[in-house]
């Protein structure tokens, strides 16, 4: 009997399947963007504004204020506005830049998870994974948003491909590229930095001794990630009132996540909360962090009781793409049909979750393909981050491609290459 994940495959056939679904992803999302071009709203309005300032050579300045003099900031992560800013500098601050970034990111994620699914489960599951992600209504609608999750998903998927190549070949360059990707991913969304050591450990080359191979992987991935992140950290130390690894909303997010009134999800910081009167971004973030830790120490059971609510807000529904466009278009989109759209995209999300659970349930004790192990570990690591902070449904878009990859495995018995 062949062991799952070790059966022979045709790499050309695998990449043909990946290319087919990547092109389908581009076509479907391009059609949608022709109907609804991207609109900067919510956090996206801030990303767009700061990207314009980066393109004009002003640097990453003053997230909130629209009036000069502008001050250096690190409240939000720099990676996404820096990417937009670089493209704005070349092409101008067109809304089609953000649209193209989202479409290309989605195509990269599709190709990556389809390729991994082909290797892990076979051709039929790969087609299912590609179909599920390509046709995701929430994923299509979200291409009209100036938000970070689609870029983060693409970077994570590419990092997993590199992890697989490193495990197969033991060549250092794959670990270094994985570290560089996750370093940039950390500048887009800092939780990527927590995923980096997890992937490094799991991607230890098969031919390497366990301990030495793990140490080597951790060193290579860690150094490459630091090479991307630490220059930004040094900039923060120079420009701000203290040092910040990437961004300065961790303290306030921890404070929100420790607040029982927030019910495990995001809430606006109320006017009058003590730390809002503290001057300096670093000082304010540390103030919120201290308040959060004090609350957690004083009410640990209350904080732990919020964990299921946080996971529920992260995975229990899907609403952000509709809410974003409804708000951004002043209800010209989905004003009357919002409830039906919420139900549709949530039902589709539940189908993906259910298929992923069906696929991995039989693998609890048996051997797993490496791609499955890496995907599960990445998903669980990201869920753990939101259990500590708080859950919002848009955050699951970071690992939705990986859920689709796992979901394809529910159809592995249909694959013609599978032998017994």
N, C-alpha and C positions, 0 to 999 in steps of 0.2 A: 504494500500500500504506500503510495506517495504521501509525504508529509506536506500539509498545507503550507504554501509559501515557498516550497522548494521544487515544485514541478517546473518543467521546462516552459519557456515562453518565447514568443517571437517578438523581439524588441521593436521591429519595424511595424508589426501589426499593432502593438501597444501604442506606439506614437501616432499611428494613423487614427486610432480611436480617440486619442487625446486631442489631436489636431481637429478632428471633425467636431467634437463638442466644444472646443475653444472657439471655433469659427461660428458655431451655432449660438454660443453665448454672446459673441460680439454682435451678430446680426440682430438677435432679439432685443438686446439692450440699446443698440443704435436706433432701432425702430421706436422704442419707447422714448428715447431722448429727443427724437424728432417731434414727438407729441408733447413731451414735457421737458424742456431744457432744464439744466441744473439751476437751483435757486439757493443763494446763501441765506441761511436762517439758523436760529439757535446758536450753538457753538460754531456752526459753519460760517455764520456772519463774521465771527471773530477770526476764524482761520483765513477767510478771504481777505479781510482788512489787513491782517498782519502779513499775509503773503504779498499783497500789493506794496507794503512798506519795505519788505525784504527785496522785492524786485527793484525798488527805487534806491537801494543801497543804504537804507536806514537801519538795517538789522532787525532783530526780533525785539520790537519795542511796544510798550504800553498797550496791553491787551484791551483795556476798557475805554480809554480816553480817546476821543476823536479830535481833541484840540492840542496843539503844541504848547509847551515843549514835551516831547515824548521821552519816556524813560525806559531803560532796558527792563525786560520782563522775562520770567520763566514760569509764570503761573500755569500756562498750558504747555504740553510737550511741543518741541520745535519741529519734529520730523515732517509732519504733514504740511504745515504752512511753508516750511523751507522747500519742500518738493514743488508745491504750487508756485512759490516765489521764483524758483529757478526757471520754471516753465513760463511764468508770466514775463520774465525778463527776456525770454526768447520769442514768445508768441504774442505777448500782450495779455492783459488781465481779462481774457475772454471766458465766459461761462463754459465754453466748449472745452477749455483746458481741464477743468474739474470733471466734466463728463468723460473726456478721453481717459483720464487717470482711473476713474471708476470702471470703465469698460475694459481697459487693459488689465487692471487688477483682477477683475472678475474672470477674464479669459485665462490669466495665469493660474488662478486658483482652480478653475475647471480642468485645465490640462494637467495640473499637478495631481489632483485627487483621482482623476480618471486613470492616469498612468500608474499611480500607487494601487488603485483598486484592481487594475488589470494584473499587476504583478502578484497581488495578494490573493485575489479570488478568481480571476479569469475574465474572459471577454464579456460575457453577459452582465456580470456585476459591474464591470467598468462602464458599460453603456447605461446601466441603471443609475450609477453614481453621476455620470455626466448629465443624464436627463433630469435627475432630481435637482441638481444645482443650476443647470441652465434655465429650467422652467420655473424656478422659485419665484413666485409673484412678489414676495417681499424683497428678494434680491434684485429683481428688475426695477421695482419702484425706487429702491434705495440708491440707484445710480443717479438720481436727480438731486441727491443731497451732497453738501460739502462736509462730509464727515469722514472719520479716520478708519472706520472698521473694515472697509473693503480693501484698503491698502494693507492694513495689518494682516488680514486673512491671506493675501497673496504672499506677503513676506514669510509668514509662518509656513505656508504650504511649500514654498521654495526651500526653506530651511529643513523641512522634513525630507524632501528629495535629496538634499545634500547629506543628511544624516544617514540615509539608506546607502548612498554611494560610499560614504566613509566606512560604514560597517562592512560593505562588500569588499572594498579594495584596500582599506587601511592607509590610503594616501592622505597625507597631511593637508593637502590643498582643499579637500572637501570639508574637513573640520574647520579650516580657516574661513572658507566661504560661508559655512553655516554660522560661524561666530560673527562675521561681518553683517550678515543678513539680520541676525537677531539683535546685534548692536543697533543697527538702523531701526529695526522694529521696536526696540526700546525707546528710541527717540520719538517714535510715533505714538506708542502706547507702552509705558514702562513695564507692564506685566510680562512682556516678551523677555525681559532680562531674567525673570524668574523661571521661564521655560528653558532658557539656555542650558543650565547645568543638568536639568532633567534629560534633555535630548542628548547631551554629551555622554552621560553615563550609559544610557540605553543604546547609543550608537557605537559603543566600543567595538572595534574591529573583531571579527570572529576569530582571526588568526592570532590575536594578541593575548598575552597572559592577563587574567582578570584584573588584578590590582594595577599593574603597570599600564595596561591598556586604558583603564578607566582614568588614571591620573593623567596620562598623555592627552586623552580626549578633553578632559576638563581644562588642562593648561592651554591647549590649542584654541578651543572655543572661547575660553575666558579671556585670553590675551587679545584675540581678534575682536571680541565684543567691546573690551575696554578701549581698544584703539579707536573705535568709533565714538564711544560715549564720553570718555574722559576729557577730550578737548572741549566739549560742550560744558562739562562740569567745571573745568578750569575757567572758562568764560564766565560762568555764573559766580564763581568765587571772586572774580575780579570786578564784575559789574554790579552785583547785588549787595545786600546787607549781610550776606553770609553765603555759605556753600550750599548748592543743591545738585544732586546727582543728575537729574533730568528736569523735573518740573516741581511745582510748588502747590499742588492741590491735594497731595496725599493726606496731610493733616486734617484739612477740612472734610475730605471724603471719609476719613476714619471717624471723625466726629459725627457726621451724618449717619454713618452706618451703626454707630453706637447709640443713636437716639431712638428710643422706642416709639416716639411720635411719628418718625419717618416710616415705620412699618417695613423696614428692610429695603427700601428703595430711595431714590434721590428726593431731596426737598431743597428748596432755596434756603440759603442761610438768612436767618431772620435779622432784620435791622435791630441793633441793640445788643446782639450777642457779644459777649465780652471781647473776643479776639478781633472783632471787626474794628475796634478802636485802636488796635496795635498798628504802629507804622512799620513799613518794610515788609516785603513779601516773605522773606525767610522767617523773620520774627513772627509774623502772623501765622504761617504754616506750622511752625513749632508750637505756638500757643494752642492752636486747635488740636495738634497731636497730643500735647500734655493733657488738655481737657478730656480728650477721648480716652486716653489710657487711664486717667483718674476715674472716669465713669465706668470703664470696663472692670477695673479693680474693685470698685465699690459694689457693682451689680453684675458679677460674672454670669450668673444663671440667666439673668434678663437678656444679656448680650448674646449668650449661646442660643437662647430661645428664638432670636431673630434669624438664625441661620436658615431654617426651612423657608421662611418668608423671602429671604434674599435669593435662594435658589429658585423659588417659585417665580419671582419677578424676572429672573434671568432666563429661565427655560419654559415657564408655564404658558406663555403667550407670545404673540408677535404683533406689535402695533405701531412701532416707531415710523416705518416708511409712510404709512397713511397719515399719522399724526403730523409728521414733518411737513408733508406736502399740503395737507389741509390748512395748517397754520401759515406756511410760506405763501400760499396762493390766496390767503384770506377767504378760505372755504370755497373758492372757485373750483378746486379739485376735491372730490369726496365730501363736499359739504352735506349732501343729502344721503350719500351711500356709505358713509364712514363705518357704520355698524356692520353692514354686510361685508365690507372689505376687511375689517378687523377679523371677522369670523373666518373669511376665506384664507387669509394668509396665516392665521393661527392654526387652522385645520391642516394646511400644507406642512407647517412646521411640526405639528404633532405626528404626521405621517412619517416624516424623516426620523424623528426621535424613536417612534415605535419600531421602524425597520432597523435602525441602528441597534436597539436593544435586542431584537430578535436575532440579529446577526452575531452579536458578541456573547449572548447568553450561553450557547454551547461551548464557548472557548474558556470557561472559567478555570478548568483544570488541565486542558490539553494544550499542545503547542500553538502559539499564535504567530502569524506572519509579523515580521518586524514593523511593517507599515501600520498594522493594527495596534501594536504595542505603543508605537510612537504617537499615533493619533489619540489613543485613549489617555496616555500620560499627559499630552498637551491639553486636552479638554479638561481633565481632572485638575491639572495645575491652575488653569484659568478659572475654573469654578471655585477652587479654593481661595483665589484672590478675592473674588466677589463675596464669598462667605465672610471674609474678614472686613471688607469695606461695605458695599451694598450692591444690589442687583438691579439692572435695567435691561429690558428685553433687547435693546439694540446691541448690547455687548456680546450676545451669542452669535452675531454675524461674524465675529472674528474666527469662530471655529465651526460655523455651519458647513463649510466645504468638507471638513474632516468628518462631520456627522454624515454627510452624503456619501463619503468614501466608505464608512462603516455600514451605512444602510444598504449599499450595493451588495454587501456580503450576505444579505438575507436571500439572495437569488443565486448563491454559489452552486447549489445543486443542479442548476440548469446549464452550467458551463460545460461545453463539449470537451474541454481539455482535462476535466477532472476525471481521475481514474481511481479505482479501488482495488 
